[in-house]
Amino acid sequence: MGTYGLHIERVLLQQIAEGEEVAFKKLFELYKTKIFNFVVSYTHSDADAEEIVQDTFMTLWFNKGMLATIQHPRNYIYTVARNKTLNHLQRIARSEVMMEQVWANMQWQDSPVEELLDAKECGELLNRALAKLPDQRQAIFNLSRVEGLSHEEIAAKVGLSKSRVKNIIVDTLKYLRLHLSKHHVVLIALLTVLSACS
């Protein structure tokens, strides 16, 4: 990017930092296609890429107060998008690991065939449920259920008390039970795999 283009983008960030929505829309139009193409090269999903693009720009807007200090707008925007993409891919990977455990514990003989969901549907169902959680709750839940850390180990890692970590995990399990209550077979398996250490 030339010096002129860099200057224009810095001006846009300064205006956004001051709350100017027109400047924000200009920045969005300038970068939305570039960021989409960047993200979709990793997600291979147009829908996921569009969601990450929206999330990227929402993050920029919610943190607009710090934009005036950014010297390299392009690098900053791509870094935000990259981090969002990595978080998304990590959530998918964690969900796939969890679903392998769920499927291994599925009580096929206890449920009619018509109630069963295939593995892909189950993975998507669980992924959607987990994706709605705040980042900290997702992180704590996965440290417990995927990485197998104890409440004490998680507390030390995230800087919370042991009791707070336990409460977050219990609340997350309650949320998953409620969210998955319409999918009886998946719920049985999730309770088997996820609730053992609650």
N, C-alpha and C positions, 0 to 999 in steps of 0.2 A: 504494500500500500504506500502511495506517495505521501509526502509531508502534508499536502493540502487535505487529502482524504483523512489522514490521522487527526488533523486539526479539527475538521468538521465533526468527526465522531467524538472527540473530546468535548466540543461545544455541546453536542447533543446530550452527552452524559451529564454535563454541568446543568443543562436545562432540566433534565429529568430529575436530578438531585434537588432541584428547586420545585419539583412537583408539576412540571409542564407535561400534560398528557399528549399534546401534539408532537412534542419531541420524542416521546416514548413510542408513539405510533410510527414515526419516521424510522426509528431504530429497528422496530419490529419488522417493518416492510423491507428494510435494508438487509436484515439478517435471517429472516424466517426460512427462506428457501435454502440458504447455505447451511444453516444449522440442521434443518430437516435432512438434507442429503448426508451430512456428517453422521447424524444419529442413526439413520436407517441403514447405513453401511454396517452398523454393529447389531442392531436389533432385528433387521430383516423383516420388519413389520411396520407398515405405514401407520397403522393405528397407534402403535406404541410410540413411534417417532413423533407423531403429531402431539401426543400427550406430553412427551418429554420437552418438546419445543415450547408448548404452552407453560409447562412448569418452570422451564428455564427463564422465560420472560416474566413470569409472576414473581420469581425469586429476585430478579433484577429490580422489579418495581417495589417489592416489599423492602428491599435493602437499598433503595435509591439514595438514601442519605450519604452513603459512602462512595457513590459513583464519581463524585467530583474529584476524588483523589486518584482515580484510575488513569494511568499514563498510556496503557496499551489496550484500548477497548476491545479490539478483536480477540486478543489473547485471553482477556478476562471472560468474555462471553463464551468462547469455546471451552474454556476451563470449567465454567459452570455447567454447560451442556454435557461435557465429558463426565463430570462427576455424577450428574443426574443419570446418565446412561449406565455408568458402572453400578450405581446403586440399584437400578432397575434390573440389570443382568444378574447381580448378586442375589436379589430377592427371588428371581426365577430359579437360580441354581439351588438356593436353600429350599425352596418349595419342592423342587424335584427330588432332593434328598429326603425330605420329609414324606413325600408321597410314596417313595419306595418303602419306607417304614410302615406307612399306613396300609399299603397294598399287601405287604407281607403279613400283616395282622388281621386282614379282612376275614370275617367269618362268613365265607360264601354259603355254607350249608344252612345258615340261619335266616337267610333273606331271599325272597323271591327274585327270580332273574330280572323281572321288569323294573325292580328298584335299583339295580346296579348301574353305576356310572362307569364309563370306561376311564382308563388311566389319564388320558388327556383332559377329559372333562373334570376329573377330580383335581388334577393339578391346577387347572385354570380356576376352579372354584376356591381352592385354598389360597392360591396366589392373590386373587381379588380380595379375599377376606383379609389377608395379612397386609396387603398394600394400603388398606384404608387406615391402618394403625399409624400413629405418630412414629417418626424415625426412632426415637429412643425406645419405645415399646417394642418395635420390630427387632431392634438390635438386642435388647435384653432377652426377649423370647427366643431368638435364634441362638444366642450364646448358651442358653439353657437346653433347648431341645435339639439343636443341630450339633453344636460343638460339645455339649455335655458338661459344661462348667457348673460348678456348685453355686448356690446363692452367694456364698461368701466370696468366691472367686469373681463372680460377676460384679458384686458390690465394689470390690477393689478396682476392677477394670473400668467401671463407669462412674465411680465417685459418688455412689449412693449408699445408704445404709442397707444392711442385709434384709431387714424387715421390709424396707421399701421395695427392694428387688422382688422379694417373695410376693408382696401385694400386687405388683405389676404383672407378674406371671399368672397369678390367680385370676386377676381381672381380665387378662388376655384370654385365658381359657374359657371364662364365662362368656366373653364376647364371641369366641369361636363357636361355642355351643349354641348360642342364640343365632348366630349368622348361618350356621349349617343345619339348623333344626329341621329344615324342610328336606334334607337329604339324609335319610335315616341311616343308610349303610355307611356312608362316609363318616357320619357322626360317631357311630359305634367304633370304627377304626381309629378315628382321631382321639376319642376318649381313651382307647387302649394305649396308643402311642404317646400322646401328649400329656396325659394327666398323671402319669406314674409318679412324677416328682413334685407335684403341686403342693 
